[in-house]
Amino acid sequence: MNIHALRLFYYVAETGSVTKAAALLRISQPAVTSQIKRLEKDLGLPLCSPSGRGISLTPFGTELAKQAGNLFTYEERIEEFVEDYRQGRKGKLRIAATYLPANFLVPGWAARFKAGQPEMEIEITTTNSTQAFEQLQRHEADVAFYGGGAKEKPEDVDWLELFEDELWFVVAPSHPFANGTVSLPEMMQEPFVMREEGSSTRERLVSLCTTYGLKPPRVTLQFSGLGEVIRSVMAGYGANFISSLAVRDYVEWKQLCRVQVEGIQLSNHIAVCTRKNETLSAGLQRFIDICRQQ
């Protein structure tokens, strides 16, 4: 079926006049008449019959006009749907993030993004750095957020560093080291409360000890969640080496205290990663813009 001719017929049916339809579509009246006659020939059924100055639809023509109206209404909806995706008003944003940004940064960014794009879906997966990059490379994620030590960047990933986050030694306010300054060997005499082996911050602390020829920290309490680690230290047991993002508020509220360690200044890199040489969708670009305003 000739969709162009069907569209012309639909406008004729809607306006009740070939002349009005031609003016609306900005084409000549004979061109409209010719197309409708050709459509009738193709279909093998009459669509219109003369009626004074206007036209009268046959019963078949009336029903076809209704079906054409449904078709073109759905076409408009599809065009709106495509434009909403193009402009980033609708769609789905899949985010893979390592523990630090997933827990302390992405939720706030997502809330600000959703305030302006309420119909966009956001799916956030918390994972380790290796899996985050793999999801990005396999097109299972649209963007990956990394938070950790200096890492070799995959060649097929664009890496935009947002900022650096300090790593702090923290203890309870009642601890003798609270708000004080000690040497690294002194700090390493303390029992530590840490996450499981393989967590990036624990690996950084072990690496630090190796660099200075010290024994690894004595991890006497181990949890799989960071919240449990923080609450244990707040309760008065041991020390922790942790991202400032995770404990800054507790330090300000005097529920935890920093310990300055002579000569030690370490930080995490917070970065947003996308696939190289790939045009970002409008929605993803808007989300990244929010992150860069941090």
Backbone bond lengths (Angstrom), bond angles and torsions (degrees), N, CA, C in turn:
res aa  C-N    CA-C-N  psi(-1)  N-CA   C-N-CA  omega(-1)  CA-C   N-CA-C  phi
1 M - - - 1.459 - - 1.528 109.40 -
2 N 1.311 115.63 138.96 1.465 121.70 177.81 1.532 108.98 -79.36
3 I 1.328 116.35 104.60 1.480 120.46 -176.34 1.519 110.81 -66.12
4 H 1.327 117.77 -34.25 1.466 120.40 178.71 1.532 109.98 -62.24
5 A 1.322 115.97 -45.67 1.457 119.60 179.52 1.527 110.95 -65.69
6 L 1.335 116.39 -38.19 1.465 120.78 177.75 1.527 110.16 -61.73
7 R 1.337 116.46 -38.98 1.472 120.33 179.52 1.533 110.21 -65.02
8 L 1.321 116.59 -41.93 1.466 119.81 178.26 1.528 110.35 -62.09
9 F 1.335 116.04 -44.37 1.461 119.86 177.96 1.524 111.05 -60.20
10 Y 1.317 116.77 -40.77 1.470 120.85 -179.18 1.532 110.67 -61.22
11 Y 1.327 116.52 -42.88 1.462 119.33 179.21 1.519 111.17 -67.18
12 V 1.307 116.99 -36.30 1.456 119.97 176.20 1.528 109.99 -63.29
13 A 1.338 115.82 -43.77 1.464 120.32 179.60 1.529 111.15 -63.88
14 E 1.334 116.48 -39.76 1.468 120.60 -178.43 1.522 111.81 -68.80
15 T 1.332 117.15 -40.09 1.471 120.87 -176.51 1.520 111.97 -88.33
16 G 1.352 116.12 -20.64 1.457 120.20 -178.14 1.505 113.33 75.15
17 S 1.341 115.94 14.99 1.460 119.34 -175.46 1.517 110.79 -156.21
18 V 1.331 115.87 133.06 1.463 119.54 175.01 1.522 109.93 -65.94
19 T 1.328 116.25 -39.10 1.469 120.81 -178.96 1.524 111.24 -62.00
20 K 1.335 116.75 -46.98 1.471 120.66 -179.78 1.533 111.24 -65.42
21 A 1.319 116.29 -40.56 1.468 119.53 179.42 1.523 110.62 -63.99
22 A 1.345 116.37 -42.05 1.464 120.38 179.75 1.519 110.57 -62.89
23 A 1.357 116.95 -42.20 1.467 120.24 179.02 1.524 111.00 -64.91
24 L 1.330 116.08 -40.26 1.465 120.64 -179.19 1.524 111.01 -65.57
25 L 1.317 116.59 -39.05 1.461 121.19 -177.47 1.528 112.37 -89.23
26 R 1.353 116.35 -6.86 1.465 122.59 178.96 1.533 112.08 60.71
27 I 1.320 114.91 44.56 1.459 120.65 172.46 1.525 107.35 -132.71
28 S 1.306 116.78 168.89 1.463 120.47 -175.24 1.533 111.21 -74.39
29 Q 1.327 114.47 151.74 1.458 119.79 178.74 1.528 111.85 -62.39
30 P 1.352 118.48 -43.37 1.469 118.30 178.21 1.529 113.07 -60.59
31 A 1.345 116.70 -32.83 1.470 119.61 179.45 1.525 110.45 -66.09
32 V 1.339 116.50 -39.42 1.464 120.35 178.41 1.521 109.94 -65.48
33 T 1.324 116.25 -47.30 1.468 120.73 -179.45 1.524 111.15 -59.94
34 S 1.333 115.88 -42.43 1.462 120.86 -178.97 1.530 111.19 -62.95
35 Q 1.334 116.03 -42.62 1.471 120.26 -179.35 1.516 111.79 -65.91
36 I 1.315 117.12 -39.33 1.470 120.27 -179.46 1.526 110.29 -68.02
37 K 1.330 117.29 -40.19 1.461 119.85 177.66 1.533 110.57 -63.39
38 R 1.325 115.46 -39.73 1.468 119.22 178.17 1.528 110.42 -64.71
39 L 1.352 116.39 -38.87 1.464 120.11 178.32 1.530 110.57 -63.92
40 E 1.346 116.75 -42.28 1.458 120.30 177.87 1.526 110.89 -60.19
41 K 1.353 115.60 -41.28 1.462 119.74 179.73 1.525 111.18 -64.64
42 D 1.351 115.96 -42.85 1.471 120.35 179.64 1.531 111.18 -63.36
43 L 1.330 116.25 -39.54 1.464 120.24 -177.38 1.522 111.99 -80.84
44 G 1.336 115.92 -25.39 1.459 119.56 -178.00 1.504 112.85 75.76
45 L 1.332 116.72 20.87 1.473 121.87 -179.55 1.519 109.24 -141.33
46 P 1.329 118.16 143.06 1.472 120.29 178.36 1.528 111.02 -75.45
47 L 1.322 115.01 143.31 1.470 120.96 -179.50 1.523 112.05 -108.49
48 C 1.323 116.27 -36.81 1.462 120.87 -174.17 1.524 110.10 -133.15
49 S 1.329 113.89 158.78 1.456 120.64 171.26 1.522 107.45 -139.43
50 P 1.338 118.04 143.16 1.474 120.56 -178.79 1.520 111.10 -57.72
51 S 1.333 115.47 145.05 1.469 120.94 179.06 1.517 108.04 -151.30
52 G 1.339 116.27 87.61 1.458 119.60 -178.16 1.515 110.57 61.96
53 R 1.324 116.12 -130.47 1.461 121.09 179.05 1.525 112.10 -81.17
54 G 1.323 117.53 -17.82 1.454 120.85 -178.39 1.509 111.36 -105.70
55 I 1.328 114.24 -153.51 1.460 119.99 178.02 1.513 109.03 -131.71
56 S 1.302 115.42 159.44 1.461 122.03 176.16 1.523 107.73 -125.00
57 L 1.317 116.72 132.43 1.457 120.95 -179.15 1.518 110.54 -83.11
58 T 1.301 115.54 141.63 1.463 120.19 171.31 1.523 107.90 -71.56
59 P 1.327 118.42 164.09 1.474 119.43 176.11 1.525 112.07 -54.68
60 F 1.339 116.61 -40.39 1.464 119.07 176.98 1.526 111.00 -64.98
61 G 1.339 115.84 -41.32 1.458 120.10 179.70 1.520 111.59 -61.64
62 T 1.350 116.58 -39.48 1.466 120.78 179.00 1.525 110.71 -62.02
63 E 1.335 116.30 -45.92 1.464 119.84 -179.67 1.528 111.83 -67.39
64 L 1.337 116.11 -38.81 1.463 119.57 179.24 1.523 110.73 -65.14
65 A 1.331 117.08 -37.74 1.463 120.69 178.79 1.532 110.83 -62.23
66 K 1.349 115.86 -38.86 1.466 119.40 177.60 1.526 110.71 -63.53
67 Q 1.338 116.32 -45.93 1.461 120.14 179.50 1.526 111.12 -63.79
68 A 1.334 115.94 -39.86 1.471 119.75 178.35 1.523 110.18 -64.26
69 G 1.342 116.52 -37.92 1.466 119.91 177.99 1.516 111.49 -60.92
70 N 1.345 116.55 -41.79 1.469 120.36 177.01 1.523 111.11 -62.37
71 L 1.347 114.77 -41.97 1.465 119.75 -179.39 1.525 111.59 -61.95
72 F 1.327 116.26 -47.90 1.468 119.18 -175.33 1.527 112.07 -74.84
73 T 1.338 116.34 -27.96 1.470 118.68 173.06 1.513 110.25 -65.83
74 Y 1.337 116.24 -42.38 1.470 120.11 178.20 1.525 110.79 -66.78
75 E 1.316 116.15 -35.07 1.463 120.17 176.72 1.539 110.30 -60.98
76 E 1.328 116.14 -42.61 1.466 120.32 178.20 1.521 110.93 -62.99
77 R 1.319 116.36 -39.41 1.466 119.90 178.81 1.525 111.02 -64.59
78 I 1.327 116.05 -39.47 1.469 119.65 177.86 1.525 110.05 -64.20
79 E 1.328 116.86 -41.72 1.465 120.56 178.95 1.529 110.76 -62.90
80 E 1.325 116.27 -40.59 1.467 120.22 176.88 1.517 110.69 -65.05
81 F 1.333 115.84 -41.17 1.463 121.91 178.32 1.533 110.62 -59.73
82 V 1.324 116.28 -47.13 1.470 120.77 179.22 1.527 110.52 -62.61
83 E 1.325 116.31 -43.17 1.458 119.56 -178.85 1.529 111.77 -66.65
84 D 1.333 116.80 -36.92 1.471 120.08 176.50 1.528 110.87 -61.40
85 Y 1.335 116.60 -41.05 1.468 120.42 177.35 1.523 110.39 -67.21
86 R 1.342 115.57 -42.42 1.466 119.78 -178.47 1.527 111.11 -62.02
87 Q 1.327 116.47 -38.99 1.460 121.30 -178.12 1.529 112.89 -87.12
88 G 1.342 117.09 -2.94 1.457 119.89 178.46 1.512 113.88 77.35
89 R 1.331 117.12 22.71 1.469 120.20 178.39 1.525 111.29 -86.89
90 K 1.323 116.59 -25.63 1.456 121.30 178.76 1.519 108.73 -136.42
91 G 1.334 115.02 165.20 1.450 119.81 -179.69 1.507 110.75 129.49
92 K 1.319 115.60 -167.30 1.455 121.59 -178.87 1.512 109.19 -134.40
93 L 1.323 115.70 132.11 1.456 122.37 178.77 1.528 108.20 -111.72
94 R 1.338 116.53 117.21 1.465 121.51 -177.79 1.528 109.13 -103.11
95 I 1.326 115.34 118.76 1.461 121.65 -174.28 1.521 109.70 -115.18
96 A 1.326 116.56 128.29 1.467 122.10 170.42 1.529 106.49 -108.86
97 A 1.312 117.00 131.59 1.462 119.67 -176.03 1.517 110.78 -143.62
98 T 1.326 115.69 142.71 1.459 119.56 173.99 1.531 108.75 -73.55
99 Y 1.329 115.63 169.47 1.467 120.92 -168.13 1.533 113.24 -54.48
100 L 1.322 117.19 -45.64 1.463 120.31 -173.79 1.529 112.41 -62.71
101 P 1.334 119.24 -58.08 1.466 117.46 178.66 1.524 113.50 -66.31
102 A 1.342 117.18 -32.30 1.466 119.88 -178.81 1.522 111.93 -62.81
103 N 1.318 116.93 -34.42 1.463 120.84 -176.20 1.524 114.33 -94.67
104 F 1.321 117.65 -28.81 1.460 118.70 -171.33 1.524 115.00 -119.90
105 L 1.324 118.68 -6.77 1.461 120.26 -177.71 1.524 112.61 -127.82
106 V 1.323 116.51 -53.24 1.463 120.55 -174.08 1.533 113.00 -58.13
107 P 1.353 120.36 -40.33 1.469 118.52 179.61 1.528 113.51 -57.10
108 G 1.320 117.45 -42.72 1.462 120.35 178.76 1.519 111.97 -67.05
109 W 1.336 116.26 -41.68 1.469 119.75 177.94 1.526 110.37 -63.28
110 A 1.337 115.92 -42.36 1.463 119.90 -179.27 1.526 111.45 -63.60
111 A 1.325 116.93 -38.54 1.468 120.61 179.16 1.522 110.91 -63.94
112 R 1.334 116.88 -42.84 1.463 119.82 178.66 1.528 110.97 -66.87
113 F 1.324 116.34 -38.18 1.456 120.01 178.78 1.531 111.06 -64.69
114 K 1.339 116.26 -45.54 1.466 120.69 -178.16 1.526 111.97 -65.32
115 A 1.320 116.87 -28.33 1.460 120.01 178.45 1.526 110.90 -61.88
116 G 1.321 116.55 -32.64 1.456 120.75 179.84 1.512 113.89 -97.90
117 Q 1.339 117.24 -19.49 1.463 122.23 -178.60 1.533 108.86 -131.60
118 P 1.321 118.27 68.30 1.468 120.71 -171.84 1.528 114.03 -64.11
119 E 1.329 118.41 -22.26 1.467 119.85 -176.98 1.521 112.93 -92.56
120 M 1.323 117.41 -2.53 1.460 120.43 175.32 1.521 109.99 -79.96
121 E 1.330 117.06 134.17 1.458 121.49 174.61 1.527 109.39 -88.45
122 I 1.330 116.36 143.42 1.469 120.93 176.42 1.522 108.28 -128.00
123 E 1.313 116.08 127.97 1.467 122.36 176.90 1.531 107.90 -119.52
124 I 1.336 116.52 119.69 1.461 121.56 -175.47 1.525 109.24 -113.98
125 T 1.322 115.85 125.91 1.459 121.64 177.62 1.517 108.98 -114.65
126 T 1.336 116.48 124.32 1.464 121.27 176.87 1.516 108.77 -92.18
127 T 1.322 117.09 125.36 1.453 120.73 -176.15 1.522 109.81 -154.55
128 N 1.325 116.44 -179.40 1.461 118.79 177.21 1.530 109.88 -84.37
129 S 1.320 116.26 171.83 1.459 120.31 -172.91 1.533 112.11 -64.17
130 T 1.325 116.64 -39.86 1.470 119.57 -179.26 1.518 111.06 -61.03
131 Q 1.327 116.03 -47.91 1.461 120.02 -178.77 1.526 111.60 -69.42
132 A 1.331 117.23 -32.99 1.465 120.15 178.06 1.530 110.16 -61.79
133 F 1.327 116.64 -45.71 1.462 120.00 179.09 1.520 111.40 -68.30
134 E 1.335 117.11 -36.37 1.463 119.82 178.18 1.526 110.93 -64.59
135 Q 1.333 116.94 -41.40 1.463 119.97 177.63 1.520 110.91 -62.32
136 L 1.316 115.88 -39.83 1.460 120.27 178.43 1.527 110.43 -64.60
137 Q 1.318 117.28 -45.89 1.461 121.73 -177.84 1.525 112.26 -68.13
138 R 1.338 117.53 -30.88 1.466 121.29 179.60 1.532 112.17 -87.75
139 H 1.320 117.12 6.36 1.466 123.19 -179.46 1.529 111.66 63.64
140 E 1.323 116.41 26.79 1.463 121.05 174.61 1.528 110.54 -90.81
141 A 1.319 116.59 -11.55 1.464 123.10 175.35 1.521 107.67 -136.15
142 D 1.327 115.82 148.81 1.464 120.71 178.96 1.520 111.41 -89.57
143 V 1.319 116.12 -23.02 1.467 121.13 -178.08 1.525 108.04 -155.49
144 A 1.328 116.19 149.68 1.466 121.20 177.07 1.522 108.83 -125.93
145 F 1.325 115.86 137.09 1.461 121.14 175.84 1.519 108.42 -110.51
146 Y 1.322 114.68 127.65 1.463 120.76 -177.59 1.517 110.10 -114.22
147 G 1.326 115.50 137.16 1.459 121.06 174.11 1.505 109.52 -138.56
148 G 1.316 118.10 113.09 1.456 121.05 -178.49 1.518 111.11 173.18
149 G 1.333 115.45 -165.32 1.454 120.55 -179.48 1.516 111.62 -72.89
150 A 1.324 115.52 175.24 1.460 120.81 179.29 1.522 109.05 -55.63
151 K 1.320 116.31 130.24 1.464 120.72 -174.95 1.520 109.04 -134.05
152 E 1.327 115.28 143.93 1.461 119.05 175.67 1.527 108.54 -65.62
153 K 1.308 115.33 127.00 1.460 120.16 -174.92 1.527 110.45 -84.57
154 P 1.332 118.76 130.48 1.464 120.57 175.44 1.521 110.78 -57.63
155 E 1.329 117.01 141.82 1.457 121.11 -174.98 1.525 112.81 -65.64
156 D 1.327 117.18 -28.64 1.462 119.60 -176.30 1.526 112.91 -95.42
157 V 1.335 116.34 18.74 1.470 121.08 -178.23 1.525 110.17 -123.97
158 D 1.329 115.88 132.19 1.461 121.46 171.76 1.518 108.24 -84.39
159 W 1.321 116.38 132.15 1.466 122.88 -172.13 1.515 108.56 -119.83
160 L 1.325 117.02 117.33 1.464 121.70 177.36 1.521 108.29 -116.23
161 E 1.330 116.57 110.14 1.463 119.95 -179.67 1.522 109.12 -78.97
162 L 1.330 115.49 127.44 1.457 121.44 -178.46 1.526 111.62 -87.89
163 F 1.327 116.40 -46.82 1.462 120.76 177.51 1.520 108.91 -171.42
164 E 1.328 116.16 175.55 1.463 121.29 175.32 1.519 109.17 -111.27
165 D 1.301 115.01 141.77 1.469 122.65 -178.05 1.530 108.27 -115.12
166 E 1.321 116.72 126.64 1.469 120.59 -178.00 1.525 111.52 -70.88
167 L 1.327 115.04 150.90 1.462 122.04 172.19 1.529 108.10 -103.60
168 W 1.324 116.61 130.96 1.457 121.89 -175.20 1.527 111.04 -119.09
169 F 1.328 114.73 149.34 1.464 121.66 163.92 1.522 105.99 -91.63
170 V 1.345 116.66 129.69 1.466 119.86 -179.59 1.522 110.36 -132.39
171 V 1.336 114.85 150.80 1.465 122.75 177.11 1.524 107.92 -141.94
172 A 1.316 116.36 173.89 1.458 121.08 176.04 1.529 109.59 -72.44
173 P 1.333 117.78 155.15 1.472 120.43 179.02 1.529 113.67 -57.33
174 S 1.325 117.49 -26.13 1.465 120.92 -178.44 1.535 112.72 -82.60
175 H 1.319 117.51 -7.06 1.465 121.16 -176.56 1.530 110.08 -71.77
176 P 1.345 118.22 143.46 1.473 120.72 179.76 1.524 113.79 -59.19
177 F 1.328 118.32 -25.92 1.463 121.34 -178.87 1.529 113.00 -87.83
178 A 1.313 117.87 -3.93 1.462 120.95 -173.87 1.523 111.07 -56.51
179 N 1.335 116.79 125.76 1.472 125.24 179.26 1.524 112.71 61.75
180 G 1.322 116.15 18.15 1.461 119.72 179.98 1.515 111.97 -105.88
181 T 1.339 114.72 -175.85 1.467 121.95 177.94 1.520 108.19 -126.58
182 V 1.338 116.31 128.71 1.461 121.00 -179.21 1.525 108.59 -135.22
183 S 1.318 115.50 169.83 1.462 120.33 175.18 1.522 109.17 -83.71
184 L 1.328 116.85 162.78 1.463 119.72 178.52 1.529 111.66 -62.74
185 P 1.363 120.23 -42.77 1.474 119.28 176.98 1.530 112.25 -58.32
186 E 1.352 116.89 -39.43 1.468 119.49 177.71 1.527 110.59 -63.30
187 M 1.330 116.37 -43.90 1.462 120.30 -178.63 1.522 111.12 -62.56
188 M 1.328 115.59 -35.69 1.459 119.74 -176.80 1.529 113.47 -76.25
189 Q 1.316 116.63 -5.87 1.456 119.84 173.86 1.523 111.56 -79.12
190 E 1.305 116.56 -15.65 1.465 120.90 -177.41 1.531 110.72 -80.36
191 P 1.332 117.75 148.48 1.474 120.23 171.92 1.532 108.84 -71.58
192 F 1.316 116.04 141.83 1.461 120.40 -178.71 1.522 111.12 -112.36
193 V 1.317 114.49 145.35 1.457 122.94 170.95 1.527 105.77 -107.50
194 M 1.338 116.18 119.74 1.460 119.23 -173.05 1.530 110.40 -139.21
195 R 1.321 114.02 168.01 1.460 120.32 169.74 1.522 109.35 -76.47
196 E 1.318 115.63 177.65 1.460 121.83 -174.47 1.528 111.98 -64.69
197 E 1.325 115.16 162.14 1.457 120.04 175.13 1.525 109.67 -59.55
198 G 1.320 114.62 139.75 1.465 119.37 -176.78 1.513 112.44 102.77
199 S 1.340 117.55 -17.85 1.467 118.99 175.89 1.530 108.10 -68.18
200 S 1.322 116.08 142.10 1.464 120.51 -171.27 1.529 112.48 -62.77
201 T 1.337 117.28 -39.53 1.457 119.30 -177.73 1.528 111.21 -68.83
202 R 1.315 116.56 -39.13 1.471 119.69 177.08 1.528 109.84 -63.31
203 E 1.330 117.37 -41.43 1.457 120.60 178.17 1.526 111.32 -63.76
204 R 1.321 116.67 -36.50 1.470 120.28 177.96 1.529 110.84 -64.42
205 L 1.342 116.61 -39.56 1.463 120.66 -179.61 1.527 110.64 -68.43
206 V 1.320 116.20 -42.21 1.470 120.01 177.75 1.524 109.87 -62.37
207 S 1.339 116.41 -42.82 1.465 121.09 179.04 1.526 110.97 -63.20
208 L 1.319 116.51 -37.17 1.464 121.14 178.57 1.528 110.46 -63.06
209 C 1.323 116.24 -43.85 1.465 120.76 178.50 1.531 110.56 -62.85
210 T 1.321 116.68 -41.75 1.462 120.85 178.89 1.518 110.93 -61.04
211 T 1.338 115.90 -42.59 1.466 120.96 -179.78 1.518 111.41 -59.45
212 Y 1.322 116.69 -38.40 1.467 120.90 -176.80 1.527 112.39 -97.56
213 G 1.326 117.35 11.46 1.461 120.92 176.27 1.508 114.10 67.40
214 L 1.304 116.82 31.93 1.468 121.42 179.78 1.523 110.78 -107.95
215 K 1.316 115.98 158.90 1.456 120.48 175.36 1.533 109.41 -68.45
216 P 1.307 117.73 150.88 1.474 120.14 177.73 1.527 110.63 -58.46
217 P 1.299 118.36 156.91 1.473 121.05 -179.79 1.526 111.63 -61.45
218 R 1.298 116.21 147.81 1.470 120.71 175.92 1.530 108.26 -83.46
219 V 1.298 116.16 100.90 1.465 120.94 179.33 1.520 107.77 -88.36
220 T 1.306 115.79 100.61 1.466 120.70 -174.63 1.521 113.02 -98.37
221 L 1.333 116.16 -12.06 1.463 121.34 171.65 1.523 107.48 -136.80
222 Q 1.310 116.02 131.03 1.457 120.49 -177.17 1.517 109.84 -130.59
223 F 1.331 116.39 132.51 1.466 122.16 178.60 1.519 109.09 -129.02
224 S 1.311 117.10 156.62 1.464 121.03 176.21 1.525 111.54 -86.81
225 G 1.328 116.64 -17.40 1.463 120.48 -179.72 1.511 112.16 -112.50
226 L 1.318 115.70 144.61 1.464 119.92 -178.94 1.526 112.00 -70.86
227 G 1.332 117.00 -33.49 1.461 120.18 179.83 1.519 111.84 -60.34
228 E 1.331 116.27 -40.25 1.464 119.89 179.23 1.526 111.31 -66.82
229 V 1.334 115.72 -37.18 1.464 120.14 177.29 1.525 110.43 -61.20
230 I 1.314 116.46 -48.01 1.463 120.86 -177.56 1.524 110.80 -62.78
231 R 1.331 116.89 -44.88 1.473 119.63 -178.12 1.523 111.59 -65.79
232 S 1.321 116.90 -33.25 1.461 119.97 178.77 1.521 110.85 -65.77
233 V 1.346 116.57 -43.24 1.473 120.34 178.69 1.527 109.76 -66.93
234 M 1.325 117.01 -40.65 1.461 120.80 178.05 1.523 110.89 -60.21
235 A 1.336 116.14 -32.59 1.468 120.34 -179.28 1.516 112.37 -72.75
236 G 1.340 116.35 -10.29 1.464 118.55 173.26 1.507 115.44 113.35
237 Y 1.355 117.77 8.90 1.453 117.53 -179.29 1.522 110.93 -111.83
238 G 1.331 115.53 126.67 1.452 121.94 169.12 1.513 115.61 67.99
239 A 1.330 114.09 -170.58 1.457 122.58 -178.75 1.521 108.80 -125.77
240 N 1.310 115.15 167.51 1.459 119.73 178.41 1.522 109.31 -143.75
241 F 1.321 114.90 148.01 1.465 122.90 175.08 1.517 105.54 -113.55
242 I 1.336 117.61 117.69 1.456 119.05 -162.51 1.529 111.38 -153.60
243 S 1.309 115.84 158.99 1.462 121.95 175.85 1.526 110.71 -64.56
244 S 1.321 115.26 138.18 1.465 118.88 177.89 1.523 111.08 -64.01
245 L 1.347 117.25 -27.97 1.466 119.63 178.02 1.522 111.57 -59.47
246 A 1.325 115.61 -34.66 1.459 120.50 -174.98 1.523 112.63 -78.09
247 V 1.329 117.99 -26.28 1.476 119.50 -171.41 1.524 114.11 -125.79
248 R 1.326 117.67 0.93 1.469 119.50 -176.69 1.523 111.81 -54.45
249 D 1.340 116.44 -45.97 1.471 119.68 -178.92 1.524 111.16 -62.67
250 Y 1.336 117.45 -41.04 1.470 120.52 -179.38 1.529 111.45 -64.64
251 V 1.337 115.68 -34.75 1.463 119.54 177.20 1.526 110.08 -69.26
252 E 1.326 116.76 -41.87 1.470 120.03 178.51 1.525 111.13 -64.61
253 W 1.339 116.26 -34.23 1.469 120.21 179.29 1.529 112.27 -84.02
254 K 1.343 116.27 2.54 1.473 123.47 178.31 1.522 112.74 62.83
255 Q 1.330 115.94 27.84 1.461 120.02 173.00 1.525 111.25 -89.97
256 L 1.326 115.71 -18.41 1.458 123.62 172.90 1.522 108.10 -136.36
257 C 1.325 116.23 159.27 1.468 120.79 178.39 1.525 109.52 -130.84
258 R 1.316 115.02 144.34 1.455 119.50 176.49 1.527 110.32 -78.93
259 V 1.324 114.15 155.20 1.463 121.36 170.29 1.524 106.50 -123.77
260 Q 1.326 116.43 119.53 1.457 120.33 176.57 1.527 108.50 -80.19
261 V 1.333 116.14 127.24 1.458 120.95 179.08 1.517 108.30 -110.05
262 E 1.306 115.77 123.04 1.467 121.71 -173.04 1.533 112.07 -54.35
263 G 1.316 115.06 126.04 1.458 120.79 174.04 1.506 116.22 75.67
264 I 1.320 117.95 7.05 1.466 120.17 -176.06 1.528 109.78 -113.74
265 Q 1.299 115.68 117.87 1.464 121.71 174.42 1.522 108.15 -140.33
266 L 1.311 115.89 105.84 1.460 121.09 179.92 1.526 109.64 -121.09
267 S 1.325 115.15 155.29 1.461 118.75 -179.02 1.519 110.57 -145.57
268 N 1.304 115.09 161.47 1.462 123.29 172.86 1.525 108.80 -100.98
269 H 1.308 115.97 146.99 1.458 121.35 174.05 1.523 108.16 -96.10
270 I 1.314 117.23 126.67 1.451 122.23 176.62 1.525 106.92 -105.71
271 A 1.324 116.93 116.89 1.458 120.84 -173.88 1.520 111.20 -135.90
272 V 1.327 115.01 151.49 1.457 121.56 173.16 1.524 107.24 -109.74
273 C 1.332 116.05 133.43 1.466 121.38 -171.90 1.526 110.39 -125.54
274 T 1.331 115.63 134.02 1.456 122.35 177.51 1.524 109.06 -132.04
275 R 1.322 115.96 167.78 1.461 119.61 179.18 1.526 110.47 -72.30
276 K 1.317 115.45 136.53 1.463 121.29 -176.66 1.527 110.13 -68.27
277 N 1.332 114.78 144.79 1.473 122.72 175.83 1.527 112.84 60.18
278 E 1.310 116.29 31.29 1.465 120.54 177.89 1.522 109.19 -122.60
279 T 1.322 115.72 129.50 1.465 120.08 179.00 1.524 109.90 -70.17
280 L 1.309 116.31 129.01 1.457 120.55 -178.78 1.521 110.33 -78.03
281 S 1.316 116.04 143.19 1.457 120.26 174.64 1.528 108.77 -67.71
282 A 1.330 115.22 159.76 1.469 119.42 -179.84 1.523 111.19 -60.26
283 G 1.352 116.16 -39.77 1.460 119.70 -179.58 1.512 112.17 -65.06
284 L 1.337 117.01 -44.27 1.458 120.60 179.66 1.522 110.88 -65.87
285 Q 1.322 117.38 -41.24 1.463 120.09 178.83 1.525 110.87 -61.49
286 R 1.330 115.97 -39.02 1.464 120.04 179.34 1.539 110.14 -66.00
287 F 1.330 116.47 -39.67 1.468 119.70 178.55 1.525 110.40 -63.97
288 I 1.313 117.35 -44.86 1.467 120.91 179.98 1.525 110.78 -63.73
289 D 1.321 117.02 -36.95 1.476 120.40 177.56 1.530 110.36 -60.66
290 I 1.342 116.58 -39.21 1.466 120.63 177.50 1.526 109.84 -63.42
291 C 1.339 116.66 -42.23 1.454 120.80 179.72 1.537 111.04 -62.88
292 R 1.301 116.75 -38.52 1.474 120.56 -177.25 1.522 111.46 -71.06
293 Q 1.327 117.16 -18.88 1.465 120.74 177.88 1.523 111.50 -79.50
294 Q 1.357 117.68 -5.52 1.475 122.07 -177.26 1.528 109.73 -56.33
